[in-house]
Amino acid sequence: MKTLILIFSLLFAAPTSNIYEFKNLKDLNGKKLDLSKYKGKKVLIVNTASKCGYTKQYEELQQLSELFKNKVVVIGFPANNFKNQEPGTNKEIKDFCEQTYGVKFPMSEKVSVNGDDIHPLFKYLISAPNPDFTGDIQWNFEKFLIDENGKLIHRFRSKTTPLSKDITQYL
């Protein structure tokens, strides 16, 4: 009977409605990364990599987080899904980001953003309704702009730089 109840609860569970529902996140230090503490602010989620042609965007991501600190929180999610461009450990990623680009914004532990082992947050983000597009992430440094209620409002491909008007107009 318990098994049947569990099966029915899984089948009829409400779909995820915002990013605050993801509770299994950790930062690069292994500490809990609680997205709900950012309620009331926009959040820019970015899948990152240290050995990519777009890696220099870390600099603009840090600038954006400082310039708009009262309006948006930038959160990096290192991923090694594209041509082994994030091979480092969490400590190596943390050291690289801090020493090379002065990154102070929150960074998640390394996750998968595509494929069979995609992190549930990114599974939600790639399918969440928005006016731009849905579907798999195509490369490192794709950006997901989340509103103050934890819902995806815009998605940007890698070539859109963090300080571009395409992004800043919403902040």
N, C-alpha and C positions, 0 to 999 in steps of 0.2 A: 504494500500500500504506500509506504514512504517513497518507494521508487517511482510509482505512478504520479504521486504529487510532485516530485522533483521534475519529472519529465514534462508534466503539464505546465509547471511554473516556468521552465526554460522555454517551452514552445510559445507561451503567451506573455513572456516578459516584455515590458515596454521598451521600445527602442531607445537608444541613448539620445538624449536631447541637448546635452551641453558638455563642455570639457571638464566640468567640475565633478562629473561622475567617475572619472578615472582616478582611482586611489592607489594604484600599484606603481607609482613613479618614484624614482630615486634620482638624486643629483650625482654629480661626478665624485662626491665624497662618500656615496652610499647612504646618505641621509634622505628621509622622505621628502619628496617634492610635491607639496600640496597646492594644486592649482586653484582650489577654492579660496585661498587667501588673496587671490587677485580679482575677486568679484568687485565690480564697480569700476574696473579699468579695462581698457582694451589689452589684448595679448597678441603679440606677434610670435608665432611658432615657426621656427626655421629648422629644416634638416640640414646639418652642417657636415663638413669634412675638412681635414687639415691639409690634404694634398690634392686639392682641386684648383682648377683655374679660377673659380669663384671664391676661393678662401679669403682673398683680400676683403671680401664683404664683411668679415668680422669687424674690421675697423669702423665701417659705417653703421653696423648693428650696434656697436658700443656707443657711437656718437648719437644715434637715434635714441637709445635708452637713456642717455643723459639729457638730451635736448627736450624730450617729451616725457620725462620721468613721472610727471603727475598725471599723464594720460594713458601711457602704454607701458607694458612690461614685455621685454624681449626675452624669449626662452629658446636656447639652442638645444637641438637634439642630434648629437653626433650619430652618424650612420655609415656603415661600410658596405652599402648596397651597390655602389657604382664604381666599378673598376678598382676595387681595393684602395680607395682614396681616404679611408679612415681606419688604418690598420692598428692604431695605437690602443693602449690600455686607457682606462678612465683617467688614471694619474698622468699619463703622457699627454692626453688630450687637454686636461686641465692646465698643466704646465705650459704647453705650447700656446694655448689661447691667452693665458695671463701674461706670459713673457713676451710673446710676439705682437699681440694686439691689445693688451691691457684690458681684456674682457673681464667685466665685473658682473654682467647680467647672469641670471640663473642658467645653468647648463645641466641637462639631464645626463644620466649615464648613457652609454652607447646603446642604441636600440636598432631595430630593423624597421624600415619605412616602406618596404615592398616585399612581395613574395609570400611564401607559405608561413613564414615566421613573423609577419608584420605585427608590430605592436598594436594593441587594440585602439589606442588613441589615433594612430594614423589610419587604421582601417575606418574609423569614424570620419576623420577629416577628409579622406579622399572620396567619400560618398555623400558627405553632408551637402544639403542644398545651398547654393550660392549663385550669384549672377554671372560667375566667370566660367568655370568648367569643373568637371569631376573626373575621376579616374586616377590611375596610378601616377605616382610621382615619377617624373622623367629624369631628374638629375638632382645633384646636391644643391642646396640653398634655395629650394622652393619655399615659399612663405605663405602662411595661413593667418589672416587677420581675424581675430575673434572679438566679438563685441563685449560690452560690459556685463552681459548676462551669460557669457560662455558659449555663444553660438557663432559658428563660422559666418562671416559676412563677405569676405573677399579672399581670393587665392591668387598668388602671383608666381609666375615661373622664375627660374633661376636668374635670368638676365635682368630682371627688375631689381634695381639697386635699392637698398634700404632707405636712403634719403631722397629717392625720386618722388616727384609729385604724385605719381601713381599710388604711392603708399601714404605719404604725409598729408595728402588732402583729407584723409579720414581721421586724422589725429587732432 
